[in-house]
């Protein structure tokens, strides 16, 4: 149950190549975290090459493995932080995070050698992380250095819990940046929606819905960039959501599971409108409500790449779930196990970092098709009915994934 892996010298130049690059890097990086001295000289050089490729994609800046010899991966991030420097508390933003340190944007950075107690606040309901760091370089206003204004900080005495949390934040940001191009997770749902375009008004059904927009299956001839009015009927006793939306993409040909239609991004949605969508998403993924037009499956699918560790009859490792629900999960794989196989899985809540252990049985297999690259190979796994605590945790994870932004913006 493995994904394709790039060979030596492979350059990741397109999103389609990131699956293999990331799979190979994660395997090597996990060994490095356990004991970097176990890596051979060749493996260290390969790790550095892949690390540069990943940072190149995330930061959109060229990295040369021959000259960029840092020993830790860094990722762009946007988190509120509070730090204490000699009894003086200040608030700022964390813009770069790595396994060995971080960068805090600050127009008046602390002097070199300063020790800072730093507390970061992941977007959402995640617990804050607390680390001790030392300023190793800084740049204030008017400096001629090429780096950003702020402080480069090296971790000091990073405990096991803090290290696990930092590594988890780095891993999640890498996967989101390389693999997940959508800002919000989607759920498959067929809600009635009315669209007003030019002098016409049509009724249609959504194919999927998220906090930021929806995909509507229809043949409305509205080009990308068109703004139109919508009126969305939301079940479960929730008020109708109506407002303005912009066409951001079109599907002319039938793709895997998606017919002709338009992708709409909500424009300047009010807090009341956003509350309606959030309430519906939470209740739908938890299985509390269901629209009569929805697919026959009992539980809604949450469509978002989610990192999952697995143990199957033909292998073990880490892969991506393409979609997940209370009833099961779809795991991507180019070497899928057969129908009826047992799989043990674990996934982590991106907010709370709680780990859920679950098991299931393969009920559907999709083989790779070289003639149709849009087909995602993998297996559909029907989850076993867990105990009440496990099901509550699964619903909590689904709710958090449904509401979490992939690329959270800092609240300035």
BALO-182952 format. One record per residue (C-alpha): residue in one letter; x, y, z. Coordinates in pm, whole numbers, padded with zeros to 5 digits. Example, Ala and Ser with C-alpha at 12.3 -4.5 7.8 and 13.67 -1.06 7.14 Angstrom:
2
  res      xx      yy      zz
    a   01230  -00450   00780
    s   01367  -00106   00714
This chain:
412
  res      xx      yy      zz
    x   00000   00000   00000
    x   00264   00245  -00112
    x   00275   00555  -00326
    x   00528   00608  -00603
    x   00858   00747  -00480
    x   01093   00976  -00672
    x   01441   00855  -00755
    x   01764   01043  -00695
    x   01781   01368  -00884
    x   01403   01400  -00911
    x   01282   01759  -00910
    x   00929   01830  -00788
    x   00808   02086  -01039
    x   00433   02020  -01040
    x   00171   01942  -00774
    x   00117   01594  -00920
    x   00476   01502  -00822
    x   00443   01605  -00458
    x   00274   01282  -00344
    x   00581   01073  -00411
    x   00824   01338  -00291
    x   00641   01381   00038
    x   00605   01008   00097
    x   00978   00955   00047
    x   01076   01255   00261
    x   00846   01161   00550
    x   00994   00812   00565
    x   01351   00941   00574
    x   01273   01233   00805
    x   01109   01004   01060
    x   01430   00801   01079
    x   01632   01121   01110
    x   01416   01240   01400
    x   01473   00914   01585
    x   01851   00924   01534
    x   02009   01128   01256
    x   02338   00940   01301
    x   02170   00629   01159
    x   02145   00794   00817
    x   02422   00720   00572
    x   02606   00998   00389
    x   02401   00924   00078
    x   02074   00932   00275
    x   02168   01264   00436
    x   02239   01413   00094
    x   01906   01281  -00036
    x   01723   01420   00269
    x   01881   01763   00211
    x   01785   01756  -00158
    x   01422   01671  -00078
    x   01411   01926   00204
    x   01522   02195  -00040
    x   01258   02085  -00293
    x   00983   02106  -00031
    x   01093   02448   00098
    x   01126   02569  -00260
    x   00760   02484  -00320
    x   00637   02625   00011
    x   00834   02952   00012
    x   00846   02995  -00369
    x   01219   03062  -00342
    x   01511   02873  -00497
    x   01702   02644  -00260
    x   02042   02498  -00353
    x   02125   02178  -00160
    x   02495   02244  -00214
    x   02490   02570  -00018
    x   02174   02539   00194
    x   02300   02290   00451
    x   02058   02350   00738
    x   01971   02036   00931
    x   01600   02109   00989
    x   01299   02159   00764
    x   01127   02499   00786
    x   00773   02590   00680
    x   00584   02919   00635
    x   00311   02957   00894
    x   00096   03228   01050
    x   00040   03196   01424
    x  -00013   03442   01705
    x   00262   03428   01966
    x   00335   03589   02299
    x   00691   03598   02428
    x   00854   03693   02754
    x   01199   03855   02744
    x   01329   03931   03091
    x   00985   03989   03239
    x   00868   04198   02943
    x   00569   04040   02763
    x   00507   04117   02397
    x   00271   03990   02127
    x   00360   03926   01765
    x   00330   03668   01484
    x   00522   03354   01406
    x   00586   03343   01029
    x   00835   03056   00993
    x   00852   02736   01199
    x   01111   02462   01188
    x   01211   02159   01389
    x   01511   02351   01521
    x   01368   02698   01569
    x   01135   02968   01441
    x   01111   03324   01313
    x   00904   03594   01484
    x   00809   03902   01284
    x   00889   04205   01499
    x   00993   04560   01408
    x   01186   04591   01736
    x   01361   04256   01786
    x   01543   04152   02099
    x   01928   04156   02105
    x   02132   03854   01999
    x   02164   03597   02275
    x   01836   03693   02444
    x   01642   03400   02591
    x   01268   03411   02525
    x   00979   03212   02669
    x   00748   03176   02369
    x   00382   03072   02366
    x   00213   03005   02030
    x  -00158   02977   01956
    x  -00257   02750   01666
    x  -00562   02878   01478
    x  -00880   02721   01615
    x  -00916   02532   01940
    x  -00568   02378   01953
    x  -00379   02396   02281
    x  -00096   02654   02289
    x   00262   02533   02266
    x   00535   02674   02491
    x   00906   02670   02408
    x   01228   02832   02525
    x   01439   02992   02253
    x   01750   03201   02201
    x   01779   03485   01948
    x   02053   03388   01701
    x   01997   03663   01444
    x   01776   03968   01418
    x   01691   04250   01183
    x   01521   04576   01274
    x   01388   04865   01070
    x   01654   05021   00847
    x   01879   04714   00844
    x   02046   04627   00514
    x   02015   04251   00567
    x   01809   04062   00312
    x   01608   03869   00570
    x   01268   03980   00698
    x   01227   04217   00990
    x   01220   04015   01312
    x   01411   03751   01504
    x   01554   03412   01412
    x   01527   03194   01722
    x   01691   02861   01804
    x   01509   02621   02037
    x   01671   02561   02375
    x   01591   02255   02589
    x   01296   02141   02379
    x   01107   01874   02577
    x   00959   01559   02424
    x   00601   01691   02434
    x   00700   02025   02286
    x   00908   01854   02017
    x   00617   01628   01919
    x   00386   01928   01894
    x   00632   02130   01685
    x   00694   01832   01456
    x   00318   01780   01416
    x   00264   02145   01324
    x   00549   02128   01070
    x   00418   01803   00920
    x   00063   01934   00889
    x   00180   02256   00725
    x   00395   02067   00475
    x   00112   01838   00372
    x  -00135   02123   00351
    x   00101   02336   00148
    x   00200   02064  -00098
    x  -00114   01856  -00128
    x  -00416   02059  -00024
    x  -00485   02355  -00250
    x  -00829   02433  -00114
    x  -00870   02666   00181
    x  -01156   02469   00339
    x  -01263   02107   00353
    x  -01579   02016   00162
    x  -01865   01781   00235
    x  -02071   01603  -00027
    x  -02427   01726   00002
    x  -02715   01790  -00237
    x  -02885   02108  -00122
    x  -03132   02305  -00328
    x  -02991   02636  -00448
    x  -03138   02915  -00659
    x  -02899   03121  -00877
    x  -02975   03459  -01035
    x  -02761   03545  -01338
    x  -02834   03830  -01580
    x  -03211   03814  -01630
    x  -03245   03441  -01563
    x  -03297   03245  -01243
    x  -03235   02873  -01221
    x  -03277   02604  -00956
    x  -03004   02345  -00907
    x  -02835   02120  -00651
    x  -02500   02156  -00481
    x  -02245   01880  -00531
    x  -02038   01984  -00233
    x  -02029   02266   00021
    x  -01770   02432   00244
    x  -01741   02746   00456
    x  -01592   02938   00165
    x  -01817   02829  -00122
    x  -01992   02549  -00308
    x  -01990   02352  -00632
    x  -02324   02357  -00813
    x  -02410   02106  -01085
    x  -02576   02303  -01362
    x  -02521   02428  -01717
    x  -02538   02798  -01634
    x  -02325   02978  -01900
    x  -02159   03211  -01649
    x  -01785   03263  -01716
    x  -01519   03268  -01445
    x  -01529   03601  -01262
    x  -01907   03640  -01289
    x  -02083   03756  -00974
    x  -02433   03628  -00909
    x  -02691   03608  -00633
    x  -02767   03278  -00464
    x  -03025   03144  -00223
    x  -02932   02819  -00046
    x  -03194   02608   00131
    x  -03035   02461   00445
    x  -03209   02172   00629
    x  -03221   02104   01000
    x  -03428   02407   01096
    x  -03150   02646   00994
    x  -03236   02973   00816
    x  -03190   03009   00441
    x  -02845   03130   00340
    x  -02849   03393   00068
    x  -02596   03639  -00064
    x  -02349   03697  -00347
    x  -02094   03455  -00493
    x  -01832   03461  -00767
    x  -01766   03191  -01027
    x  -01408   03072  -00964
    x  -01397   02766  -01188
    x  -01606   02566  -01432
    x  -01630   02196  -01513
    x  -01735   02141  -01873
    x  -01663   01769  -01894
    x  -01771   01498  -01658
    x  -01488   01416  -01417
    x  -01468   01144  -01152
    x  -01786   01188  -00952
    x  -01844   01543  -01077
    x  -02066   01653  -01363
    x  -02089   01982  -01548
    x  -02114   02276  -01313
    x  -01958   02584  -01155
    x  -01752   02643  -00844
    x  -01869   02944  -00644
    x  -01683   03140  -00376
    x  -01896   03331  -00127
    x  -01838   03707  -00138
    x  -01831   03910   00183
    x  -02043   03660   00372
    x  -02191   03801   00693
    x  -02125   03640   01029
    x  -02487   03522   01030
    x  -02443   03352   00692
    x  -02116   03190   00798
    x  -02279   03069   01119
    x  -02552   02895   00915
    x  -02295   02713   00700
    x  -02076   02618   00998
    x  -02376   02486   01191
    x  -02489   02276   00898
    x  -02140   02134   00834
    x  -02096   02037   01200
    x  -02433   01863   01219
    x  -02399   01697   00880
    x  -02057   01539   00940
    x  -02175   01427   01285
    x  -02470   01248   01119
    x  -02732   01458   01298
    x  -02910   01576   00982
    x  -02941   01460   00624
    x  -03109   01611   00318
    x  -03346   01388   00115
    x  -03141   01462  -00201
    x  -02815   01344  -00044
    x  -02641   01025  -00151
    x  -02774   00696  -00005
    x  -02479   00660   00232
    x  -02578   00734   00589
    x  -02282   00955   00677
    x  -02153   01253   00482
    x  -01804   01235   00334
    x  -01563   01506   00437
    x  -01347   01573   00132
    x  -01002   01670   00248
    x  -00655   01517   00239
    x  -00587   01379   00584
    x  -00271   01202   00695
    x  -00340   00845   00811
    x  -00107   00577   00943
    x  -00212   00224   00854
    x  -00133  -00143   00900
    x  -00266  -00374   00628
    x  -00201  -00732   00523
    x   00032  -00621   00242
    x   00221  -00343   00418
    x   00220  -00052   00657
    x   00313   00316   00652
    x   00154   00657   00601
    x  -00079   00768   00325
    x  -00356   01020   00257
    x  -00726   00980   00311
    x  -00907   01144   00020
    x  -01230   01158   00215
    x  -01348   01047   00556
    x  -01677   01009   00741
    x  -01828   00841   01046
    x  -01895   00535   00835
    x  -01554   00489   00677
    x  -01259   00629   00489
    x  -01103   00625   00142
    x  -00726   00567   00148
    x  -00512   00651  -00153
    x  -00288   00367  -00265
    x  -00122   00242  -00584
    x  -00092  -00105  -00431
    x  -00435  -00154  -00270
    x  -00514  -00463  -00063
    x  -00802  -00681  -00178
    x  -01166  -00656  -00079
    x  -01227  -00806   00263
    x  -00879  -00721   00397
    x  -00851  -00586   00749
    x  -00682  -00248   00806
    x  -00579  -00079   01130
    x  -00560   00301   01107
    x  -00471   00600   01320
    x  -00526   00969   01254
    x  -00456   01284   01452
    x  -00691   01572   01528
    x  -00516   01879   01377
    x  -00650   02102   01657
    x  -00608   01898   01973
    x  -00345   01649   01845
    x  -00547   01366   01998
    x  -00486   01035   01820
    x  -00775   00813   01711
    x  -00714   00442   01658
    x  -00970   00277   01431
    x  -01006  -00040   01229
    x  -01212  -00149   00932
    x  -01251  -00379   00634
    x  -01188  -00301   00265
    x  -01520  -00292   00080
    x  -01412  -00126  -00247
    x  -01092  -00116  -00452
    x  -01008   00133  -00726
    x  -00705   00028  -00931
    x  -00478   00286  -01100
    x  -00566   00352  -01463
    x  -00274   00481  -01676
    x  -00524   00594  -01941
    x  -00712   00814  -01694
    x  -00484   01000  -01449
    x  -00787   01168  -01288
    x  -00880   00833  -01132
    x  -00754   00825  -00772
    x  -00648   00468  -00688
    x  -00712   00336  -00341
    x  -00949   00151  -00114
    x  -01279   00230   00050
    x  -01272   00108   00409
    x  -01588   00053   00613
    x  -01506   00147   00970
    x  -01589  -00090   01254
    x  -01836   00039   01509
    x  -01615   00166   01789
    x  -01702   00242   02149
    x  -01881   00564   02239
    x  -01558   00747   02328
    x  -01397   00659   01993
    x  -01703   00767   01796
    x  -01718   01095   01989
    x  -01352   01158   01907
    x  -01410   01076   01539
    x  -01699   01323   01522
    x  -01482   01584   01696
    x  -01202   01532   01441
    x  -01446   01558   01150
    x  -01596   01877   01291
    x  -01251   02031   01338
    x  -01142   01933   00986
    x  -01463   02079   00842
    x  -01404   02416   01009
    x  -01026   02444   00989
    x  -00867   02669   00728
    x  -00590   02503   00531
    x  -00400   02829   00498
    x  -00507   03035   00799
    x  -00455   03409   00769
    x  -00308   03595   01063
    x  -00552   03821   01241
    x  -00373   04154   01220
